[in-house]
Amino acid sequence: MSTTDKASSDARIHVVLAELARNLHSKAHLGPNAVLADITASALEVIDGVHSAGITLTKGRKVIQTLAPTDDIARRFDELQHQTTQGPGLDAAWQHRTVRVPDLLTDDRWPLFTAALREQSPVRSSVSYALFPNSGGTGALNVCSTQPFSITDDAVEAGYALAAHAALILEVARKEEQFQSALASRDVIGQAKGMLMERFNVDAEQAFILLTKLSHESNVTVVEICRQLTSAKPETD
């Protein structure tokens, strides 16, 4: 790539990342799911040589979900990792690092995954970027190509910038989701306490003790007990 072409490519990437950042910040208050599709779609614009992108969400040593795949190729790539419990996306998620694979069919790190990929997927090279390192879960942004050695060093570097943006926005979105959930939980607990205070003529502290006793006896969280109480139909004479 000539110096002029490199400068033009860098400028394009900066424009895409700036637009992505604006869009993601405007949607972050809606929670993680609202921003995931923008992240994977932008990966195809920012990272030259890739044809598909998706996000692997894991918990512990298990794959939980494939998020916002750009196409069936990305979805299948993740499904094969799930089925074989191995692959570059899982290593990236579990080890919190970037995993680049120039030629998947000659890489011997994941024999079960590679064998399945050879038979069931056209993907031949990939890069997986770790996400969610500080949010209680783990995951990775997977970008794939149907050709080996098609994702250059410059393309991988562009992906680092995208993944950094994505990780920050996802962190904000997750915290906003947790905050909204906490507010909703506080509201439903308040409603349930009010119902018990009126029905049994007790104060707020005594009402909360009743809720915690119910929670302990039924092995159900206080919040769920409160939801059940507030959603129950009132008795009629």
Backbone as a ProteinNet text record, in pm:
[ID]
protein_1_A
[PRIMARY]
MSTTDKASSDARIHVVLAELARNLHSKAHLGPNAVLADITASALEVIDGVHSAGITLTKGRKVIQTLAPTDDIARRFDELQHQTTQGPGLDAAWQHRTVRVPDLLTDDRWPLFTAALREQSPVRSSVSYALFPNSGGTGALNVCSTQPFSITDDAVEAGYALAAHAALILEVARKEEQFQSALASRDVIGQAKGMLMERFNVDAEQAFILLTKLSHESNVTVVEICRQLTSAKPETD
[TERTIARY]
83.7	0	87.4	59	138.2	107.3	194.8	174.9	43.1	10.5	-115.2	-235.6	-229.2	-339.4	-353.8	-239.4	-241.9	-306.9	-271.2	-328.5	-478.8	-519.6	-662.3	-738	-678	-741.1	-753.7	-648.1	-650.8	-759	-769.9	-870.5	-1011.1	-1033.1	-1163.7	-1197	-1098.3	-1119.6	-1155.1	-1084.6	-1113.4	-1255.4	-1300.5	-1436.5	-1538.4	-1516.8	-1609.3	-1612	-1495.1	-1488.9	-1555.2	-1535.7	-1597.9	-1749.6	-1798.7	-1943.1	-1996.7	-1921.6	-1961.7	-1970.4	-1869.2	-1868	-1990	-2024.1	-2141.6	-2268.9	-2282.3	-2402.7	-2414.8	-2302.4	-2306.2	-2334.6	-2273.2	-2299.4	-2446.5	-2506.3	-2647.2	-2739.9	-2693.2	-2775.8	-2738.2	-2629.9	-2578.9	-2682.6	-2767.9	-2866.9	-2973	-2979.5	-3077.1	-3027	-2900.2	-2845.1	-2757.8	-2684	-2587.2	-2646.7	-2765.5	-2821.4	-2845.3	-2864.6	-2893.3	-2770.7	-2651.3	-2529.7	-2452.1	-2487	-2407.1	-2406.9	-2523	-2530.1	-2447	-2443.2	-2360.3	-2212.1	-2172.9	-2033	-1991.5	-2071.3	-2033.4	-2041.5	-2140.3	-2149.5	-2030.2	-1987.6	-1873.1	-1743.8	-1736.3	-1616.6	-1590.2	-1696.4	-1679.4	-1630.2	-1661.4	-1615	-1471.5	-1439.4	-1311.1	-1197.9	-1226.3	-1121.3	-1119.9	-1025.8	-1017.1	-993.6	-1055.5	-1031.1	-1124.5	-1215	-1307.1	-1443.6	-1513.7	-1643.8	-1758.3	-1726.7	-1830.7	-1780.4	-1875.5	-1837.8	-1950.7	-1913.8	-2011.2	-1945.7	-2025.5	-1974.1	-2008.2	-1907.3	-1923.5	-1936.9	-2044	-2062.2	-2044.8	-1958.7	-1932.2	-1952.5	-1970.9	-1978.4	-1904.4	-1801.7	-1717.7	-1649.2	-1662.1	-1601.7	-1707.7	-1820.1	-1926.9	-1963.3	-2001.8	-2056	-2202.3	-2240.3	-2377.2	-2460	-2401.5	-2482.5	-2393.5	-2445.7	-2385.7	-2465.3	-2398.8	-2467.8	-2438.6	-2542.6	-2533.6	-2445.7	-2459.8	-2381	-2423.9	-2328.9	-2362.4	-2423.7	-2404.5	-2460	-2454	-2500.6	-2501.2	-2360.2	-2265.4	-2126.9	-2072.6	-2096	-2050.7	-2122.2	-2251.4	-2328.2	-2275.3	-2249.2	-2201.7	-2061.8	-1976.9	-1842.3	-1849.9	-1941.5	-1956	-2021.5	-2117.3	-2182.3	-2081.9	-1987.8	-1887	-1796.4	-1766.4	-1689.5	-1769.1	-1898.6	-1986.3	-1990.2	-2007.9	-2021.8	-1894	-1779.1	-1651.7	-1585.7	-1643.6	-1589.3	-1443.5	-1409.4	-1275.3	-1278.6	-1176.2	-1168.4	-1106.9	-1072.2	-1002.8	-1086.5	-1217.6	-1302.1	-1309.1	-1312.1	-1316.3	-1183.9	-1072.6	-942.6	-932.3	-979.6	-975.1	-1058.2	-1178.4	-1266.2	-1210.2	-1167.2	-1124	-988.4	-901.2	-766.4	-749.2	-857.9	-856.9	-745.5	-740.9	-637.7	-690	-610.8	-645.4	-583.2	-661.9	-614.6	-629.6	-516.1	-514.8	-479.5	-557.1	-533.2	-527.6	-408.9	-397.7	-453.2	-436.3	-485.7	-544	-675.2	-739.7	-718.9	-707.5	-698.3	-561.4	-460.4	-327.5	-287.5	-374.2	-345.7	-385.2	-296.7	-321.4	-364.2	-403.3	-440.8	-578.7	-666.9	-804.8	-844.7	-795.3	-815.6	-962.2	-1045.5	-1186.4	-1256.1	-1228.3	-1287.6	-1241.6	-1112.9	-1059.3	-1120.8	-1136.2	-1196.1	-1340.6	-1414.9	-1554	-1560.8	-1470.5	-1467.9	-1439.9	-1348.5	-1310.6	-1432.1	-1518.7	-1633	-1756.7	-1768.5	-1898.3	-1896.6	-1782.4	-1776.3	-1674.8	-1701.3	-1604.7	-1498.5	-1508	-1413.2	-1273.3	-1174	-1037.8	-936.5	-975.5	-888	-975.2	-919.5	-1000.6	-911.7	-973.6	-913.6	-1022.8	-989.1	-1084.2	-1027.7	-1107.6	-1066.8	-1147	-1078.1	-1146.7	-1234.1	-1352.4	-1445	-1492.4	-1560.3	-1624.6	-1529.7	-1404.5	-1317.2	-1355.3	-1433	-1461.8	-1609.6	-1687.6	-1832.5	-1897.2	-1818.3	-1875.4	-1894.8	-1880	-1888.7	-1766.3	-1757.5	-1645.9	-1700.7	-1625.6	-1670.8	-1563.9	-1592.9	-1497	-1569.6	-1510.8	-1553.7	-1475.6	-1546.7	-1483	-1503.6	-1395.2	-1406.1	-1342.7	-1407.6	-1368.5	-1355.4	-1273.5	-1259.5	-1268.2	-1316.1	-1323.1	-1191.8	-1093.3	-963.3	-854.1	-757.4	-646.2	-556	-491.2	-392.5	-449.6	-578.5	-638.7	-650	-624.5	-637.8	-496.7	-461.2	-325.3	-296.5	-168.3	-129.4	-204.3	-215.3	-285.6	-432.8	-492.4	-632.8	-651.1	-558.8	-565.2	-554.6	-465.1	-450.3	-577.9	-643.3	-770.6	-874	-869	-960	-937.5	-811.8	-783.3	-857.5	-853.3	-920.6	-1070.5	-1127.3	-1270.1	-1305	-1227.7	-1255.8	-1246.1	-1151.1	-1137.5	-1261.8	-1308.9	-1432.6	-1548.9	-1558.9	-1669.5	-1669.9	-1552.9	-1544.5	-1587.6	-1545.2	-1581.7	-1732.4	-1789	-1931.7	-2013.9	-1971.3	-2042.9	-2038.9	-1927.1	-1916.3	-2016.8	-2024.3	-2120.6	-2263.3	-2290.9	-2425.2	-2464.1	-2371.4	-2401.4	-2427.3	-2348.4	-2369.8	-2504	-2541	-2671.4	-2783.7	-2766.9	-2866.5	-2879.7	-2766.1	-2768	-2833.6	-2805.2	-2863.9	-3015.3	-3062	-3205.7	-3272.3	-3202.9	-3256.5	-3266.6	-3164	-3165.1	-3280	-3302.3	-3413.2	-3547.1	-3562.7	-3686.8	-3707.5	-3597.5	-3606.4	-3644.6	-3585.1	-3617.2	-3764.6	-3814.9	-3955.2	-4049.2	-4021	-4112.1	-4104.3	-3985.8	-3974.1	-4055.2	-4047.2	-4124.5	-4274.3	-4318.6	-4460.9	-4505.8	-4422.4	-4458.2	-4459	-4362.9	-4360.8	-4486.5	-4526.1	-4646.8	-4770.9	-4779.4	-4893.3	-4898.2	-4781.4	-4776.5	-4804.2	-4751.8	-4776.3	-4924.6	-4993.2	-5136.8	-5216.5	-5178.2	-5257.1	-5240.6	-5117.3	-5090.3	-5068	-5082.9	-5067.2	-4931.3	-4825.5	-4688.7	-4611.1	-4492.8	-4411.5	-4321.9	-4242.1	-4160.6	-4057.4	-3997.5	-3896	-3956.6	-4070.9	-4137.2	-4183.3	-4227.2	-4269	-4151.1	-4036.5	-3919.6	-3874.9	-3887.6	-3855.4	-3946.4	-4074.7	-4167.6	-4124.6	-4080.2	-4036.2	-3912.9	-3817.3	-3696.7	-3727.8	-3825.7	-3866.3	-3930.3	-4017.8	-4078.5	-3973.4	-3875.1	-3767.7	-3689.7	-3657.1	-3579.9	-3658.8	-3786.4	-3867.3	-3896.9	-3907.5	-3942	-3821.1	-3702.5	-3579.2	-3594.2	-3659.8	-3680.2	-3629.4	-3567.5	-3511.9	-3620	-3578.6	-3671.5	-3738.1	-3659.4	-3714.7	-3822.9	-3799.6	-3899.3	-4024.2	-4006.2	-4121.1	-4204.6	-4136.3	-4205.9	-4278.2	-4216.8	-4283	-4410	-4401.3	-4518.1	-4630.3	-4592.9	-4693.8	-4761	-4681.9	-4736.8	-4811.1	-4782.3	-4851.1	-4972.7	-4990.2	-5104.6	-5233.8	-5337.3	-5467.1	-5525.9	-5581.3	-5642.9	-5765.9	-5784.9	-5900.4	-6028.8	-6134	-6263.1	-6361.8	-6454.7	-6554.4	-6655.8
-118.8	0	124	217.8	340.3	430.1	530.5	624.4	698.3	735.8	806.3	718.6	592.9	499.8	473.6	461.1	437.9	556	677.5	796.9	803.1	768	769	665.3	546.6	440.9	481	540.6	584.5	690.1	783.2	888.4	828.9	730.2	664.9	595.1	527.7	457	554.2	668	766.8	820.6	841.2	890.2	786.7	661.3	555.4	540.9	544.2	530.3	647.8	768.4	886.4	877	834.3	819.2	708.7	599.8	489.5	536.8	611.3	659.6	746.9	834.4	919.6	836.6	741.4	658.3	574.1	515.1	427.5	505	622.8	703.9	743.6	771.2	812.4	696.8	571.5	454.2	384.1	424.8	351.2	340.1	443.4	440	333	279	174.1	34.4	23.6	-105.5	-167	-273.9	-334.5	-381.6	-441.1	-496.7	-391	-267.2	-159.8	-120.4	-153.7	-107.8	-220	-344.6	-455.7	-464.5	-446.5	-457.6	-349.3	-229.4	-122.5	-158.9	-227.3	-265.5	-366.1	-470.9	-572.4	-518.6	-435	-376	-285.4	-208.6	-119.8	-196.6	-317.5	-399.2	-428	-448.2	-476.3	-354	-234.9	-111.9	-78	-102.7	-58.2	-156.3	-285.9	-387.2	-444	-403	-448.9	-599.6	-662.5	-803.8	-897.8	-846	-934.1	-932.6	-1044.8	-1059.1	-1072.6	-1112.1	-1140.4	-1100.6	-1072	-1036.3	-1074.5	-1108.4	-1141.4	-1131	-1140.5	-1129	-1255.7	-1314.1	-1431.2	-1385.2	-1422.8	-1392	-1519.9	-1517.3	-1635.9	-1606.9	-1713.2	-1704.6	-1824.7	-1797.9	-1907.9	-1968.6	-2100.3	-2169.2	-2213.5	-2144.6	-2182	-2065.6	-2099.8	-2000.4	-1978.6	-1854.5	-1823.1	-1786	-1704.4	-1650.1	-1596.3	-1603.3	-1534.3	-1407.3	-1293.8	-1166.7	-1092	-1035.5	-944.2	-995.2	-1121.3	-1166.6	-1091.6	-1058.7	-986.3	-1076.9	-1207.2	-1301.7	-1443.1	-1538	-1677.3	-1734.4	-1681	-1728.5	-1698.8	-1575	-1537.9	-1619.5	-1641.9	-1720.4	-1864.1	-1923.7	-2061.7	-2074.1	-1974.6	-1973.2	-1984.1	-1909.3	-1911.6	-2040.4	-2090.9	-2216.1	-2330.7	-2333.9	-2440.7	-2429.3	-2306.6	-2289.1	-2340.3	-2309.6	-2354.8	-2507	-2569.5	-2715.5	-2788.6	-2733	-2800	-2748.9	-2644.3	-2578	-2535.2	-2494.2	-2442.5	-2353.2	-2268.4	-2179.8	-2046.1	-1964.9	-1838.2	-1739.1	-1734.7	-1642.6	-1676.2	-1804.7	-1846	-1815.5	-1841.5	-1806.7	-1656.5	-1576.9	-1431.3	-1388.5	-1445.6	-1409.7	-1454.7	-1581	-1637.9	-1584.3	-1552.9	-1508.3	-1356.9	-1286.9	-1139.5	-1088.8	-1141.4	-1099.6	-1109.1	-1059.9	-1070.5	-1197.2	-1271	-1395.1	-1380.7	-1380.1	-1367.9	-1502.5	-1543.7	-1672	-1650.1	-1639.3	-1614.8	-1727.3	-1852.6	-1967.3	-2069	-2070.5	-2156.1	-2304.9	-2344	-2487	-2546.2	-2461.4	-2513.1	-2486	-2419.4	-2390.1	-2510.9	-2554.5	-2677.7	-2653	-2531.1	-2500.8	-2554.7	-2572.7	-2614	-2726.4	-2845.8	-2953.3	-2986.6	-2990.5	-3022.4	-2911.9	-2788.6	-2674.3	-2668.2	-2687.6	-2681.4	-2788.4	-2908.5	-3016.4	-2983.1	-2928.9	-2892	-2776.8	-2681	-2565.7	-2608	-2699.5	-2747.1	-2803.2	-2871.1	-2937.3	-2848.7	-2752.7	-2685.7	-2533.7	-2476	-2330.5	-2286.8	-2174.9	-2123	-2032.7	-2007.2	-1916.8	-1978.9	-1899.4	-1950.4	-1865.2	-1747.6	-1666.8	-1579.9	-1539.8	-1462.9	-1385.7	-1286.7	-1217.1	-1201.5	-1232.1	-1220.4	-1124.4	-1023.1	-919.6	-935.5	-937.5	-952.3	-831.2	-857.7	-753.6	-785	-690.4	-706.7	-742.3	-699.6	-748.6	-702.4	-593.9	-539	-540.5	-622.1	-613.5	-738.3	-827.1	-945.8	-1060.8	-1037.6	-1142.5	-1134.4	-1224.9	-1221.6	-1239.7	-1196.1	-1210.2	-1164	-1178	-1139.6	-1095.7	-999.3	-959.7	-1044.1	-1125.3	-1210.7	-1152	-1133.3	-1092.2	-1201.8	-1234.7	-1351.8	-1319.3	-1398.6	-1390.7	-1531	-1538.8	-1668.1	-1702.1	-1612.2	-1635.4	-1637	-1727.6	-1723.9	-1604.2	-1555.8	-1447.4	-1319	-1296.1	-1178.3	-1059.3	-1081.2	-972.8	-923.9	-807.3	-756.2	-700.3	-668.9	-606.4	-475.7	-394.6	-266.9	-288.8	-390.7	-420.5	-463.7	-545.4	-588.8	-468.2	-374.4	-254.4	-171.4	-159.6	-87.5	-154.1	-287	-360.4	-332.1	-310.6	-274	-146.6	-47.5	79.2	59.3	-19.7	-47.4	-120.7	-222.8	-302	-216.4	-122.4	-33.1	54.1	111.1	189	101.8	-16.5	-105.7	-143.7	-177.4	-218.5	-106.3	17.3	131.6	157	155.4	181.9	70.8	-53.4	-164.2	-156.3	-109.2	-91	13.8	124.8	230	177.1	103.9	51.7	-48.4	-131.6	-229.4	-161.7	-59.4	11.9	82.9	139.7	205	103.6	-14.6	-120.2	-163.4	-177.7	-216.4	-108.5	18.1	129.7	131.4	114.9	114.1	-4.7	-119.1	-236.2	-212.8	-145.8	-115.7	-20.9	78.3	170.2	96.3	8.5	-67.5	-157.3	-218.3	-305.4	-224.7	-106.2	-21.3	17.1	49.2	89	-25.3	-146.4	-257.5	-299.1	-286.2	-315.4	-213.3	-87.4	16.7	-8.3	-50.9	-79.3	-195.5	-300.6	-418.1	-384.1	-306.4	-264.3	-185.4	-96.4	-16.8	-104.1	-206.2	-297.6	-369.5	-417.8	-489.5	-396.4	-274.2	-177.2	-148.5	-135.1	-106.3	-227.5	-343.9	-464	-511.4	-503.7	-558	-450.2	-323.8	-212.5	-215.3	-226.7	-228.6	-113.1	-83.1	23.4	-33.5	55.4	15.5	-90.1	-75.5	-172.5	-309.9	-314	-442.2	-505.4	-423	-474	-537.5	-475.1	-530.8	-660.5	-669.5	-794.8	-907	-875.2	-975.4	-1023	-927.6	-962.7	-1053	-1020.7	-1102.9	-1242.1	-1249.2	-1379	-1464	-1401.7	-1471.5	-1518.9	-1433.3	-1466.9	-1588	-1588.5	-1698.7	-1829.1	-1821.3	-1942.6	-2003.5	-1918.8	-1967.4	-1982.8	-1940.3	-1946.4	-1869.2	-1754.9	-1664.1	-1527.1	-1453.9	-1324.1	-1228.9	-1131.5	-1030.5	-957	-923.1	-850.9	-932.7	-1062.1	-1147	-1161.6	-1173.7	-1177.6	-1050.7	-936.6	-808.9	-800.9	-852.8	-852.2	-936.7	-1051.5	-1138.2	-1070.5	-1002.1	-934	-821.1	-740.5	-623.8	-659	-778.3	-816.3	-903.8	-948	-1033.7	-952	-1017.9	-949.8	-932	-813.9	-794.4	-883.4	-927.1	-1011.1	-929.7	-989.5	-921.1	-991	-914.7	-971.6	-1057.6
0	0	0	-91.2	-99.6	18.3	38.5	148.7	134.3	10.2	-14.7	16.6	-29.5	-2.3	147	216.1	360.9	432.3	392.4	455.7	430.1	307	274.2	355.3	370.3	448.9	595.4	649.9	789.7	811	714.7	726	724.9	635.9	629.9	761	817.3	942.8	1054.2	1059.1	1163.1	1150	1025.9	1004.1	1052.3	1014.7	1055.9	1207.1	1270.5	1416.5	1487.1	1433.4	1493.3	1484.2	1367.7	1350.3	1440.2	1449.1	1536.7	1680.9	1725.7	1863.8	1892.1	1799	1818.5	1827	1734	1733.6	1859.2	1901.1	2017.7	2145.1	2158.5	2277.6	2285.2	2168.6	2168.3	2204.9	2187.5	2215.9	2345.4	2407.9	2524	2635.3	2649.6	2757.1	2735.3	2613.2	2581.4	2618.2	2658.7	2697.9	2589.9	2623.6	2530.7	2398.8	2403.5	2280.7	2173.6	2216.3	2121.4	2040.1	2088.3	2021	1951.9	1978.2	1927.9	1775.2	1712.5	1566.7	1499.2	1558.6	1502.5	1509.1	1615.5	1631.9	1525	1506.9	1408.8	1266	1237.6	1103.7	1076	1175.6	1158.3	1138.6	1196.3	1179.5	1032.1	955.1	812.8	736.8	788.5	724.8	764.9	890.5	945.7	914.7	916.9	907.2	765.3	686.7	547.9	541.6	442.6	418.2	489.8	574.8	646.5	578.4	587.8	523.4	623	745.2	844.4	982.4	1071	1208.3	1303.2	1424.5	1527.8	1664.1	1768	1904.2	1981.7	2043.1	2128.7	2273.4	2338.4	2480.3	2560.2	2659.6	2740.5	2888.4	2963.2	3108.4	3163.8	3241.2	3285.2	3164.8	3149.8	3036.1	2935.8	2933.3	2842.6	2751.3	2627.7	2535.9	2572	2593.7	2630.7	2508.6	2420	2311.8	2200.4	2078.4	1965.5	1941.5	1944	1938.7	1808.7	1750.1	1635.3	1521.5	1479	1363.2	1237.8	1152.3	1030.4	924.9	937.4	840.1	896.8	818.1	863.2	877.9	802.1	813.9	952.4	1000.3	1134.9	1241.1	1220.3	1317.3	1323.3	1208.6	1205.7	1265.1	1238.7	1295.9	1448.3	1506.8	1652.1	1699.5	1625	1663.1	1670.8	1577.3	1577.9	1699.7	1741.2	1865.2	1984.7	1983.8	2091.5	2097.2	1982.3	1976.4	2015.4	1976.2	2004.6	2131.9	2191.6	2311.5	2294.2	2171	2146.1	2022.8	2012.5	1897.2	1934	1835.3	1862.5	1940.7	1915	1988.7	2136.6	2168.2	2308.6	2378	2309.7	2368.2	2393.9	2298.3	2314.9	2434.7	2448.7	2559	2693.3	2698.8	2826.4	2871.7	2776.4	2811.3	2799.4	2766	2756.2	2665.7	2544.8	2451.4	2308	2214	2072.5	2014.6	1938.2	1876.4	1724.3	1656.3	1510.3	1448.6	1349.1	1283.9	1132.3	1074.9	930.6	844.3	890.6	814.3	912.5	923.1	1022.2	996.9	871.3	841	870.3	885.5	917.1	1062.2	1135.8	1276.8	1360.8	1448.9	1525.1	1669.4	1702.7	1841.2	1879.4	1781.5	1810.7	1714.6	1733.4	1634.7	1607.8	1712.8	1691.7	1612.7	1650.8	1581.5	1436.5	1414.1	1277.9	1188.9	1242	1163.1	1126.4	1222.1	1195.5	1095.9	1110.4	1021.2	877.7	862.4	728.6	654.3	727.5	665.2	657	747.2	762.8	747.5	715.4	706.2	601.5	531.6	435.8	498.9	628.6	694.6	696.1	656.8	650.7	727.5	770.6	856.1	946.2	1060.9	1155.7	1251.9	1314.5	1427.9	1532.9	1657.1	1767.5	1871.8	1904.4	1999.3	2128.3	2242	2370.4	2399.9	2458.3	2501.9	2643.5	2704.3	2836.2	2950.2	2954.5	3060.4	3200	3211.6	3344.3	3379	3306	3321.8	3380.2	3439	3498.8	3402.5	3273.1	3172.8	3084	2990	2895.7	2755.2	2658.1	2521.1	2425.1	2296.5	2193.9	2067.8	2000	1866.9	1767.2	1689.5	1589.3	1450.2	1376.2	1236.3	1151.6	1039.2	961.3	813.3	746.8	601.9	543.3	421.6	353.1	282.5	293.7	231.6	339.4	331.1	427	399.5	503.5	494.9	433.5	448	385.4	480.7	611	708.9	743	692.4	703.7	842.8	865.9	992.3	1014.5	908.7	920.3	954.5	894.7	923.2	1067.8	1118.1	1258	1351.3	1319.6	1401.6	1401	1285.4	1278.4	1368.5	1373.1	1459	1606.5	1645.5	1784.4	1822.5	1733.6	1761	1774.3	1684.4	1691.2	1820.1	1853.4	1973.9	2099.6	2101.2	2216.5	2231.8	2119.2	2122.4	2171.1	2113.6	2146.2	2293.6	2347.6	2487.5	2581	2550.5	2634.6	2631.2	2510.2	2497.5	2561.8	2544.3	2606.2	2758	2810.6	2955.1	3003	2930.1	2964	2953.6	2844	2822.6	2931.3	2971.4	3075.9	3210.5	3240.9	3366.7	3366.8	3250.3	3239.5	3257.1	3197.5	3211.6	3357.7	3425.3	3566.3	3652.3	3617	3691.9	3675	3550.1	3525.7	3595.1	3594.8	3663.1	3813.6	3868.8	4012.3	4046	3959.9	3982.5	3979.6	3880.9	3869.4	3990.8	4038.2	4155.5	4279.3	4291.9	4406.8	4405.8	4285.6	4274.1	4311.9	4262.2	4289.4	4436.1	4495.8	4639.2	4719	4679.1	4747.1	4737.2	4619.1	4601.2	4689.4	4692.1	4772.5	4921.3	4965.8	5106.6	5139.6	5050.6	5073.3	5085.6	5002.5	5009.8	5144	5190.5	5318.1	5435.6	5426.7	5534.4	5550.4	5436.7	5442.5	5488.1	5435.3	5465	5608.7	5662	5795.4	5900.9	5860.2	5952.7	6023.4	5941.5	5993.6	5931.8	5989	5930.9	5819.9	5756.4	5641.2	5678.2	5798.3	5839.1	5860	5924.3	5947.4	5815.4	5722.3	5591.5	5518.9	5528.4	5461.1	5526.7	5659.4	5729.5	5681	5660.5	5607.9	5468.5	5385.6	5250.8	5253.9	5339.4	5347.2	5403.7	5495.4	5549.1	5439.4	5359.5	5247.6	5148.1	5122.8	5029.9	5078.5	5208	5265.3	5262.9	5298.4	5307.5	5169.8	5068.9	4935.3	4844	4893.9	4814.5	4682.7	4692	4578.7	4620.5	4528.6	4564.2	4611.9	4692.4	4742.3	4626.4	4524.7	4409.8	4341.6	4323.2	4257.7	4344.5	4477	4567.5	4550.7	4542.6	4527.4	4393.8	4288.5	4157.9	4162.9	4229.6	4239.1	4317.8	4425.6	4507	4430.7	4362.6	4294.1	4166.5	4110.5	3987.1	4013.1	4138.9	4172.5	4163.1	4113.3	4103.8	4242.4	4270.8	4402.4	4421.5	4544.2	4572.8	4565	4516.7	4509.5	4600.7	4651.4	4743.2	4666.8
[MASK]
+++++++++++++++++++++++++++++++++++++++++++++++++++++++++++++++++++++++++++++++++++++++++++++++++++++++++++++++++++++++++++++++++++++++++++++++++++++++++++++++++++++++++++++++++++++++++++++++++++++++++++++++++++++++++++++++++++++++++++++

